Amino acid sequence: MITVTAAIIQKGAKILITRRAPGKHLAGYWEFPGGKLDQNETEQECLAREIQEELNITIQVDEFYRENIHQYANKQILLKAFKCSLVSGDIILRDHDKMAWINNNELTNYEFAPADIPIVKALLE
Ligand SMILES: Nc1nc2c([nH]c(=O)n2[C@@H]2O[C@H](COP(=O)(O)OP(=O)(O)OP(=O)(O)O)[C@@H](O)[C@H]2O)c(=O)[nH]1
């Protein structure tokens, strides 16, 4: 099983979502940015690293939110979502082709990666 971290980055009342770029697994689906846990790093370190690499911003990882295990056709992932806040930097999309700052109630307007659905549902409650 692959552990994947995901950041729910809050700025005021809005949260950041990003769309997976063409050519990637699940291209075109929206997600919470993040990525696979490397050996010898904590989940918090992984998330801060991935967000810096993918989005060019520095975040603070505030708290664990929810996790979900999902079986894709060729892999099983443990998706771990954390509430985060923006510390500094301007976003540059390096891995995604779109981003949006949205209110939680707008989550229903976007098609999320299947593994994210329970996390999206929790955010809508
Ligand atoms: N970052 C992120 N990945 C997610 C989410 N939901 C979800 O199913 N994933 C999946 O978890 C894996 C995370 O991989 P990644 O973003 O680090 O790397 P990648 O696509 O370049 O890797 P890969 O193509 O080798 O699988 C991908 O298979 C991705 O589709 C999510 O909300 N955030």
Ligand as a Chemical Component Dictionary entry (heavy atoms), coordinates in Angstrom:
data_LIG
# 
_chem_comp.id                   LIG 
_chem_comp.type                 NON-POLYMER 
_chem_comp.pdbx_formal_charge   0 
_chem_comp.three_letter_code    LIG 
# 
loop_
_chem_comp_atom.comp_id 
_chem_comp_atom.atom_id 
_chem_comp_atom.alt_atom_id 
_chem_comp_atom.type_symbol 
_chem_comp_atom.charge 
_chem_comp_atom.model_Cartn_x 
_chem_comp_atom.model_Cartn_y 
_chem_comp_atom.model_Cartn_z 
_chem_comp_atom.pdbx_ordinal 
LIG N1  N1  N 0 -1.549 14.191 -4.214  1  
LIG C1  C1  C 0 -2.692 13.529 -4.276  2  
LIG N2  N2  N 0 -2.712 12.304 -4.855  3  
LIG C2  C2  C 0 -3.883 11.674 -4.898  4  
LIG C3  C3  C 0 -5.067 12.242 -4.370  5  
LIG N3  N3  N 0 -6.090 11.364 -4.576  6  
LIG C4  C4  C 0 -5.582 10.284 -5.216  7  
LIG O1  O1  O 0 -6.195 9.296  -5.574  8  
LIG N4  N4  N 0 -4.216 10.465 -5.417  9  
LIG C5  C5  C 0 -3.353 9.488  -6.062  10 
LIG O2  O2  O 0 -2.238 9.222  -5.234  11 
LIG C6  C6  C 0 -1.056 9.097  -5.993  12 
LIG C7  C7  C 0 -0.118 10.216 -5.593  13 
LIG O3  O3  O 0 0.884  10.279 -6.442  14 
LIG P1  P1  P 0 1.711  11.603 -6.707  15 
LIG O4  O4  O 0 0.841  12.738 -7.038  16 
LIG O5  O5  O 0 2.729  11.725 -5.664  17 
LIG O6  O6  O 0 2.558  11.138 -7.899  18 
LIG P2  P2  P 0 2.394  10.815 -9.399  19 
LIG O7  O7  O 0 1.014  10.898 -9.897  20 
LIG O8  O8  O 0 3.464  11.592 -10.033 21 
LIG O9  O9  O 0 2.845  9.326  -9.318  22 
LIG P3  P3  P 0 2.549  8.089  -10.182 23 
LIG O10 O10 O 0 2.194  8.595  -11.543 24 
LIG O11 O11 O 0 3.842  7.372  -10.091 25 
LIG O12 O12 O 0 1.441  7.358  -9.483  26 
LIG C8  C8  C 0 -1.453 9.191  -7.458  27 
LIG O13 O13 O 0 -1.718 7.914  -7.957  28 
LIG C9  C9  C 0 -2.747 9.989  -7.371  29 
LIG O14 O14 O 0 -3.600 9.741  -8.448  30 
LIG C10 C10 C 0 -5.027 13.520 -3.761  31 
LIG O15 O15 O 0 -6.021 14.091 -3.271  32 
LIG N5  N5  N 0 -3.802 14.117 -3.740  33 
# 
loop_
_chem_comp_bond.comp_id 
_chem_comp_bond.atom_id_1 
_chem_comp_bond.atom_id_2 
_chem_comp_bond.value_order 
_chem_comp_bond.pdbx_ordinal 
LIG N1  C1  SING 1  
LIG C1  N2  DOUB 2  
LIG C1  N5  SING 3  
LIG N2  C2  SING 4  
LIG C2  C3  DOUB 5  
LIG C2  N4  SING 6  
LIG C3  N3  SING 7  
LIG C3  C10 SING 8  
LIG N3  C4  SING 9  
LIG C4  O1  DOUB 10 
LIG C4  N4  SING 11 
LIG N4  C5  SING 12 
LIG C5  O2  SING 13 
LIG C5  C9  SING 14 
LIG O2  C6  SING 15 
LIG C6  C7  SING 16 
LIG C6  C8  SING 17 
LIG C7  O3  SING 18 
LIG O3  P1  SING 19 
LIG P1  O4  DOUB 20 
LIG P1  O5  SING 21 
LIG P1  O6  SING 22 
LIG O6  P2  SING 23 
LIG P2  O7  DOUB 24 
LIG P2  O8  SING 25 
LIG P2  O9  SING 26 
LIG O9  P3  SING 27 
LIG P3  O10 DOUB 28 
LIG P3  O11 SING 29 
LIG P3  O12 SING 30 
LIG C8  O13 SING 31 
LIG C8  C9  SING 32 
LIG C9  O14 SING 33 
LIG C10 O15 DOUB 34 
LIG C10 N5  SING 35 
# 
